[in-house]
């Protein structure tokens, strides 16, 4: 009865919190509505939703495609839905498209937008739809993107790990991706966003629809729109159009005084013959649009940039791809790049400055001089200009929109340049866990370093972390493996949300809870995350996250495998005693083909203890790979310093903000016994047992030292324990060490005091460095220390103390470990898992 009351109260609490969230949080309400429409409503035929930069304007490629389809839709077959941020602002809508029955305007993220996003037959976007979007069966998604890349994109951007990777997810959903030329196909789609081998749609390499607007613009009509916006149009136009700069798209940087000085210099240098206009990048426009000092020359963001180029006589830009579009005019372009070296370091470009089709100016004075002598400057760059125009504007004939419409809306694919990515490698999806600095993270880093990427296409499913330590660990992953990020919160209806929360609280071991499990939610989440992508093998390398494990079990794959890194039953009785998720995860084993234990002894233990969840034939042994090259290299690359007659290792430590500061660690004396333990300071590692054992040894050998390397919840408690045992002067708590191998290599003996271990990577690392090993009798250690590679003692302080005393007495020596042969066998086991 008490249990039933607790369940009812918990359910009531979950429902009330969900109701409050539905009322208070617009995004939660929006997601619930979108999911309900996704599940229940039908697709409306002959409806096209157009979106440009999250509703900022009617511009770019979607606008060009819309103009063509609308002008050739004589019988008004299609209903056109335009997404705008301000549907009441008449200036955002060209006059000829106002008050038309078959053209509707909806505000971005309003209920009408959510409804059309879920129900429109065709979806056209030049950027990305929101994180809750997922293409439905019956919808056709055309992503046109918004420019061919000059500045680096995707994984080519330094420190790209903090970006929200909604771009790749949108690409994986798209049926068609518009490519302007071979450069866009190769550098952006296939390389920077790593679509080669994974993307299931078509790359349409037929040019940029928006350049049709430049070639076919009604110049007089556009000049009238400029005039209505308060812009002078009686002189020739010089357009200054730099890109945005800053750490990310949400925080563009602008030095307003520098910008104003540059614009004044350009206006004075241009003389009476020209009018200088400023086209701010969309990310920057809202920051400066109300500044009175710039308003008279600032081109409104709602005016299409390509139509503006049609009336521009001279373009001045920096790292923006706008110059690619301008090449079709044959008119001159200048590149004002005063910070070119800094920009190359911070962002980088696909072309070198000397490859650009115009003079590169390092100062505003040089730019002004070039304007005054523009005919000669343009003539000097004629050959480069002409070659680049031929290479990058190959398809630009004013009919690209027509070809795109013929392919997407009318289904005619013959005779067009349509590209499918090559699927010549086995596709693997791996989930590495939360990327904390622990053994699982080290294992996945090592594995990704040794995979044969000529045979295997590898994707990593990960959260988009903000914590500096997690980001640093993401950077350790081999860049040949693509990162696919979790797209925000799961899409669910109100009922599914409550079911998921209730299920997460009580787990699937309860039959009544199992009946309430929202299985469809996880199937939809797979489609939302990975779009049309499919994999040959899906591996939950972490094996601890219930929600991800369930998600991966719903994936399209020939083989599904889940790893076991430890004695699961012991963990459920220990540190995960209250973890309903891990207990529920065991029931998911029925969805997986293979269960990979990281050591043979661990496999035997889990096979026996967890036999109710999986039959023995599902179990395989797959040893963790080891990165012995890096271990040996780091152990040798030690920086030392002598202060007051003492020798120190110089290491670094990360602060909470990610800043690295110097950390000095006292080096072990050469002629005295020094023991070391590496690992997180958590209960299952049982450092208290180690400290007790060391106090016994230290009482007889006062010169010996113990180094405890790592951080964790028990740090303060363990330091207090050392004080109670009166060994605080002989025990050194180093905290986290960026390079622990210097210290490990210098210490005399490694000691593992754990209650349970799956394999114990640190044991292998010690053997690589030739450091003798003492370990408690735990599951994983038996596989590592077999055949005399270490001393196994009973799980007690006395057992550990006896082992350490044997070492001091000279009865324990390190046995030579063939780490290369070990690693070859580990990789052979992993490849066997993929081929099962």
N, C-alpha and C positions, 0 to 999 in steps of 0.2 A: 504494500500500500504506500509506504514511504517513497519507494522508487517511482511509483506511478505519479505521485504528487509532484516529485522533483521534476519529472519529465514534462508534466503539464505546465508547471511554473516556468520551466526553461523555454518551452514553446511559446508561452504567452509573452515572455520577455523578448524573444526573438521577433515576434510579430509586431509588438509595440515599437521596438526600435526601427524595424523596417518601415512602419507607417510614418514615424517621425522623419526618417530619411527621405521617404517619398514626398513628403510635404516640404521639407526644408531644402533638399538638395536637387536642383534642376537636372543635373547630369544623371543621377540615379533614376529620376522620373522619366527622363528621355530614353535611357537604356531599356527600362521596363516596357515603355510604349513601343520602341523599335522591335524588341524581341517578340512582343505579342503580335505585331503586324507581320513579322518575319514568319511566325508559326502559323498564323490563321488566315492572312489575306492573300489574294491572288495577284499575279503580275498583270498590270494594265498594258495591253498591246499598243504599239505605235505611240508610246510616250517616251520622250527624250529629256533627261535631266542634264543640264549643263552647269558646271561649277568651275570658276576660275579663282584660284587663291582664296578658298574658303569664303566665297561670296563677295570679294572685294569690288568686283566690277564685271562688266561685260567686255572682256578683252581676250587677247591671246588666241591660242589654238581653238579652244571651245567656241569662241566668237566667230572665227573664220569658218569653222565647220557649220555652225548654226546658220550663218548668212547664206552659205551655199545650199543647204538642205531646205531652208525656208523659202528661198527664191525659186527653187525648182520643185516645190511641193504645191503644184497648181490646184489640186483638189483638196488641200488642207487635210491630208491624211494623218499627219503627225500632230500631236500636242507637244509643244515645247515648254519646258519648265526651266526658268532661269533662277539660280540661287544668288541672292544679293543680301548684303548686310543691312541695307536701308532701301526697302522697296518704295518708300514714299518720296525719295529724292529723284525727281524727274531727270536731273542731269546725268544720273547713272545709266539712263536708258535712252539710246538714240531715238530721235523723234519718230522715225518710220516704224518702230516696233512698239509704240505705245498704243494701248487700248485695242489690242488685237485679240479676237476670241480664242485663238489657238496658241497664244503666248501667255503663260502664267508666270508670276514672280512670287517667290517665297523667300522668307528671311532665313538665313543660316541658323540652324539648330532649333528653329521654331517647330511646333507640332506638325505644321504642314510640310516642312522640310523632312522631318522624320518619316512622315507618311509617304512622300514621293520617293525618298531614298530607298525605302523598303519595297515600293511597288512599281517604280518606273521600269519600263522595258529596256531602255538603253541609258547608260550612265557615262557621261563624258566629263573628264576632269583633267586639269593641267598640273595638278599637284597631288594632294591626298584627300580621301574622305576620312572622317573622324575615326577614332580608335574603336568605336562600337560597330562600324560598318562591316558587313560581310556579304559578299555577292551571293544572291540566291540562284537556284536553278531556274532558268528562264530569263535571267537578266544577262545583258551583254555589256561588259565594262571596257571602255576605251580610255586608256591613260595616254595623254598626248605629251606630258611633261611641258616645261616652260622655257626650254632653251637648250642649245647644244653646249656641252661643257668646255669652258676655258679654265676656270679654277677647279681644283681637285674636288672630287665628289666621293661620297660613300666611305669605303675603307681607306681611300687614299688621303683622307683628311686626318692630320695628326690629332690624336686624342678624340677620336670619333666615338669613343665608348660611352660617353655621357649623353649622346643624342637619343631622342626618341625615334626608334627605327620603324616608324609607321610607313616609311617610304617603301622599304623592301616588302612589307606585308601587302601594301596596295598593289605593287607590281605582281606579286604572286597570285593575287585575285584577278588581275586583268586578263581579258581575252585577247586584247590587242595593245601593244605598246608602239607609239609612234617614234620612229627614229629618223632624224633629219639626214643622216649620211652614215658612212662606215665608221667614222670617228665616234659618233654618238653610240652606235651599236656596240662597238668594241670597248671603248674606254669607259663609258658610263654603264650601260646595261650588263655587259658580260663580265667586265672586270671590277669596276668600283662597287657595283651592287651584286656581283657574283652570281648572276642569273644563269651562267653557263652550266648546263647539266640539271637544272632544277625547274626552270620556268617552263610551263606546259602550254602557254599561249603562243601567239604569233607576234614577232617583231616586224612591224611594217616599215620598211626602209624606203620611203617614197617622198621624203622632204618634209618641210614644216608648213602646215596649213596657214599659220599666221603670216608667213612671208607673202602669201597671196594678197593679204591686206596691204602690203607695201607696194606690190606690183600693180594691183588693180584698184587702188584707192581713188575715190572721187575727191581729188585734192581741194577743190573749191568748197565742197560741203564740209570737209574736215577743217579747213581754215576758218569757216564760219563758226564751227563749234569752239575752236580756239578763241576766237574773238568774243564769243558769248561768255567764255570763262575769264575774260579780262586780260587776255594775252595779245600783245602786239603781233600783227601779221603782215605789216606793210614792207618789211625788209626781208632779206635772205636770213635763214635761221641757222645759227650755230647751236647745236644741242650738246650740253654737257650732261652725261649720263653715267656716273660712277656706280660701282656696286656697293653693297653694304659691307661693313667690317665689324667684327666683334666675336666674342666667344661662341655665340649661338644665335639662332634666328630670333629668340625672344629678347635679346639684349644687344641690338645693333649699336655701334659706336659712331659718334659724329663729333668732331671738334668744330663747333659752330663758327667761331671766329676765323679759323683757318678757311672754312668753306666760304664765308662771306668775303674774305680777302681775295681768295682765288676767283670768285665770281666777279668782283670789282675789277680785278686785273684783266680778266677775259673781256669784260664789256668795254673797258678802255682800249684794250689792244685791238678789238674787232673793228672799232670805228663806227662811222655812220652807216656803212654798207650793210651791217649785220645786226640782227637782234639775237642776243644770247638768252637761251632758255635752259632751265635746269629741270631734268627728269630724275627725281629721287627714286631710289630703289623702293619697292613696296614695303619692305621691312622697316624702312626709315621714314617713309612719307608721313605717317601719323605723328611722328616725333617733332616734325618741323613745319607742318602745314599751316599752323596758325601764327608763325613768326612773321611779323609785318615787314621785316627787313628783306624777306625773300619772296613774299607773296606775289609780287607783280611779274616774276619770271618763273615761278614754280608751276610746272605743268600738272594739272589735276590728275590724280591717280586713275580716275575713271576713264580717261582718254587713252585709247589704245596706242601702245608704244610703236607698233609697226605702221600704223597709219601716220603717226608723227614722223617716222623715218622717211615716209614718202615726200614730205615737204621740207626735209632737213638738207641743207647744202654741205654742212661739215659736222661730223660727229667727233666729239672728244669723250673718251672713256678711259677706264683703267683696266680692271680685271673682269669686267662684265662681258658676258657672251653676246651682248647686244650688237657688237660690231659684226658678228657672223651674219646677222639678218641684214645689216646695212650694206654688205658686199654686193648685193644684187643691184644696187643703184649705180655702182661704179664711181660714186663720189668719195672724196677723201676722208680719212679717219686719222686722228691723232691719239696717242696713248700717253696720258699724264700719270706717271708712276713714280712719285717721289720716294715711296717706301717699298720699292720693288724687292729688295733683299729681305726686308722684314716680312713682307707678305709671302714670299717664297718659303720662308721658314715656318710661318704660322699656318699657312693654308696650302700654298703651292699651286702650280699651273701645269697644264698638259702641254703647253707650247712655251718655248723659250722666247724671250723678248725679241731676239733677232729674227724670229720666224714670223712675227706679227706684220700685217700688211700696212703699216704706217709708221711714222717716226715715233720712237719712244722718248718721251721728255722727262727728265729728272726734276725739273723745276717749273714753276708757273711762268717764269721769264722765258725759258726755252720754249714753252708751249705758245706764248704770245708771239715770239719771233717766228715760230712755224706758221701761225695763222697768217701773219703778214706776208709770208712767202709761200703760201699754201700750194700754188700751182707747181712750183719747182720741187717742193717737198713731196707732193703727190707723184710727180714724174719720177723722182728718185726711187720710189717704192713701187713703181708700176709692175715690174716683173713679179715680185712677191705677191702683190695684190691680185694679179691676174691668175697666178698659180693657185692661190688659196681660194679664189672664187670658183675655179674649176673643180677643186677638190671638195669644198664644203657646200657649194650651192649646185651640185650636180643635178638635183631634181627640181630646182626652183624655176618653174615655168608659168606660175600663176594658176595652175590647175591641181595643186596638191589636195586641196579640200575635196575636189571632185573625185579624185582617186580614193581618198579615205572613205568618203560616203559610199562609193561604189562597193568597196570591200565590206564595210561594217554594216551598213543599212540595207544594201541591196544584194549582199552575198556573192558578189562576183570576185573571185580570187585569181582567176587565170590571167597570166601576163604581168603580174605585179611581183615586186621583190619582197617576198615574205620569207622570214627566217625563223626556223625552229632551232632551239639550242640542242647541242649534241648530248645524247644520253649514253655515252660509251664507258661509263664507270659505274660501279655499284654504289648506290646512294645510301648513306648512313645518317641517321639522326641520333644525336647523343644528348642526354640531359646530365650536366655535371653537378647539379646542386646549387647551393647558395654562394659558392665561390669564397667561403671563408678560408682563412689560412689554416688548412688542416690536411689530413692525409688524403682525403678524397680529391681535393683540389690538386694536390701534388700528383696524384695518380693520373688524373685526366690530362694535366699538362704534359706529363711524361709520355702518355699514350699518343697524344696528338703530335708530339715531336717525331715519333717513330713510324706512324702510319704511312703506307705507300700511297701517295696522292695521285700517282699515275693510274692506279687501279680503283681507288675509292674516292668518291665525292662525299665530303663530310660536312654536316651542318650541326651547329650547337644551339640548342634551345636554352635561352637564358632570360633572366630579368634584366631590365635596364637599371643597373645599380647607380647610386649616388655616393655611397660611402667610398672614400679614397682607397681603403685596403681592398675592397672588392674590385674596384676598377683596376688597381695594380695587378690583381690576379687575372683579370680578363686579358690584360696586356701580355700575360705570359703564355696565353694560348697561341698555337700556331696560326698565323694569319691565312694559311691555305684553307683552314676550316671557316666557313661562313657563320656568322652569328645571326640567329633569328630570335627576335626579342618578344617577350610576352606583351600582348597588346592591351595593357590596362586591365581593368577588372572584367570578370566574366559577364557575358550577356545573359540575362535571365529575366523571366517574368517575376512579378512580385511573389507568386506562389513558389516558384523554383528557388528564388533567393532564400526564402524561409526554410524550404526543404533542405537546401545545401547547408545552411547554418546548423540546423538541427542534426543533420546527418554527421557533420563535422564534429559535433559535440559528443554524440553517443556512438558513432562508428557503425560498421556494417555487421558486427558480430551479433547484433540483436535483430531478430527476424522482423519485428514490427518496424524497426528503423529501415531495414532493407527494402521494405515495401514502399517506403516514402522516398527512396533514392531517385533523384532526377537524372536518369541516364541520358536522356536526349540533350541535356545541357552540355555534357562533356563532348558528345558527338558534334554539336554545333560549335563548341569552342575550338575543336580541332580544325574545322573548316574556317573559322574566323582567323585562326592564327597562321595556318599554312596555306590557305587558299586552295589552289588547284594542285599544289605540290604533292608528290607521292615519294615514298622511300622503299628501298629494298630491305632495309633492316632498321628497326627502331630500338634503341637501347636506353633504358633508365639506368644510367651509370651511378646515380646517387643512391637510389633505393630506399629513401627515407621520406620523401614528400608524397603524401597520399594523393593530393589533387593532381599533381603533375603525372604521377604514375597512372592514375585513372585516365587522364587526358591522352597520354601516349598509347594506352591500350586501345583507344578508339581510332588510331591512325591507320592510314592505308599503307600496309607493309607486308612483305612476304614472311619476315621473321621478326619476332618481338622478344627481347631479353631484358631481364632485370638483374642488377648486381646485388650481391650481399658482401658487405665489407666487414661484418662482425657477427658475433654470436647474437642473433636477434632475440632469442628467448631471454638471454641474460640481460640484454638491454631493456627489454620490457619489464623485467623484474628490478632493474636498476634505474638508470638516469631517465628512461622513457616510461616510467611506471604509469604516469598519468596521461600518456600520449595516445589518445583514441585514434588519431590518424594513422600512426604506425601499425597499430593492431588491426585497423581496417584494411591497411595496405596488403596485409598477408592474404586477404580474401581475393585480392586482385591477381594473385599468382595464376589463377585459372585462365586469365586472358593472355598469359605469356607462354611462349614456346620453350624458352630456356631460362634457367636461373643460374647465374654465373657467380660462384664463390671464389674469392681471391686467393684461397689456399686449399689444398686437398684436405687438410685436417678440419678446416672450417666447413667445407662442403659436407664432410661426414657428420659433423655435429648438427648442422642445420637440417640436413636431410633426415636425421633421426628425430630432432625436436619438433620440426615443422612438417612432419609427414602428413598431417591432416590437411595441410594447405596445398601441397604439391607432391606428385609421385616422384620416386627416385630417378626415373628416366629423364626428368626435366633438368636435373642438376648436371653442371659441368664445372670443371676447375679452370679458371683463367687468371693466372698470376698477374699482379700489377707490373706494368713496365717500369723500368728505372732509367733515369737520365744520368748514366754514369759519367758521360763526358763533362756535363756541367758540374757535377759534384766534385770531380777531380780538379777541374779548372778553378772552381771557387775556393777549394781547399788550398790551392797553391797561390791564389791571388790575395794574400793576406797583407793588410797594411798594419804595421805595428808602430808603437810610439813608447818612448821611455820617459817617465816622469818620476822624479824623486827616487831614482834607482829601481823603479818598478816597470815591468813590461806590460803594455796594454795592446789589445786588438782594437782597431778603429773600425767601428761599424756605424750604421745609420739606423734611426728609428723614426717611424712616421707619427706625426702629431694628429690630432683629431681633424685638422683642416687639410691633411694630406702633405703638409710640409715635412721634409726630411731634415733631421738634425743629427749632429754627431753624437755617437754613443761609445764611450770607452769601457772596455771589458778587461778586467785583470787577467792576464795570461796565466795558465797553470804552470807551476814550477816544473822544471825539466826533470828533477831527480826525486820527486815525490808522487805518490799515487793520487790521481785525480779522476774521480768518477763523474759521469755526466748523464743527464736524462733530458730528452727533448720531447715536447708534447704539450697539448693544452692542459691547463690546470683545472681539471674537472674530476668528479668523484671516481669514475671508472678507471682513471690512471693511478689512483691510490698512492699519491705522493706521500701521504702520512706514513704509510708502510715503509716507503723508501727512507724517509727521514728517521724513523725509529731504527731501521736497520743500520743506517749510517752512524747514528749515535753510538750503537754498540761497537762498530768498527773504529770510530774516532776515539773512543775511550782507550783503545789499545794502540792506536796509531795516530797520534795527535797532529801529525803533519799533513795528513791526507785532506783532500778537498772534495766537495760535491757541488757541481754546477747544475742548476735546474733552469732550463731554457724554455720559455713559453709564457703565455699569459692566459688568464681565465678567471672564472668566478671565485676560485678558492685561493687566490694569491695572498690576500691579507691573512686568511686563516692559516695557511701553510707557513707564512713568515712567523706568525705567532707561535705555531707549533715548534718551529726551529728554536725560538727563544725559550720555550718551556723545556726543551731537551738540552738547552745550554750548548747548542752547536751553531748559533747564529753567526759566529765569526768564521766558521769553516764551511758554511753553505752560502753560495752566491746565487741569488735570483737575478737572472739577466733580463727578464722580460722578453719581449719579441726581439729577435735578431734577424736582420735582413739576410746576412750570410752566416748561418750557424756552422758551416763546414770547417771554417778555420779553427773554431773552438773544439769541435768534435774531433778533428784530426790531431789536435794537440793533447787532448785528454787521454788518459791511460786506458779507460774501460767504460763502455756504455752499459747502463743498468736500466732495465724495463721492469716496472713494479705493478703493471696493470692487473685488473681483475679479469679482463677479457680483451682480446685483440683479434681482428680478422686476419691480418698478416703482419702488420707492423713494418711499414716502409722504412722507418728509422733504423730498424735492425739491418735491413739490406744496405742502407746508406753507410752504416758503421762497418759492415763487412767490405764494402767497396774501398773504404779508406784504411782497411787493415786494423781496425780498432776491435779488440776483444769484446764479446757480448755476454752479459748475464741477464737472464730473463726469468720471470715467474712462469710457472707451468700453465700457460694459456694456449688456447686453440691455435691461433695463428703462428705463434712462435715455434711450434713443433715442426711446421713445414720449413721454416727458415733455418732453424738451428739443427736440423737433422744432420747426421753424418759428421758431427763434431764441429759444426760452425759456430757453436756457442754453448754456454752452460745453462741448462734448465734446472731451476730450483723450485721448491715448493712455495705456494702462495702464502708466505708468512714473513714477518720481519726477520725471524731467525734464519729462514731459508736464504733470504737475500744477503744477510750479514755473513753467513757461511760462505756464500759464493764470492763476496768481495774479499773475505779473508784468504780464500784460496788464490785469488788473483794476486794479492799482496805477497803471498808466499811463493809466487812464481809457478803455480800449478795450472794456470790458464793462459794459453797462447792463442793468438788469432790464426785461423787456418786460411790459406790463400783461397780467395773466392773468384771463380771465373764469371765475372759479371757480364761479359759480352755473350757468353753461351747462355747464361740465365735469361738475358733479355731477348735473345733470338727465340728461345722456347716460349717466353711470355707472349711475344707477338704471333708466333705460330698458333698458340692457343686462342688468341683473339681472332685471328683470321678464320680459325676453325669454327668459332662461334658465329661468324658472319655467313659461313657457308652451310651451316647446319640445315 
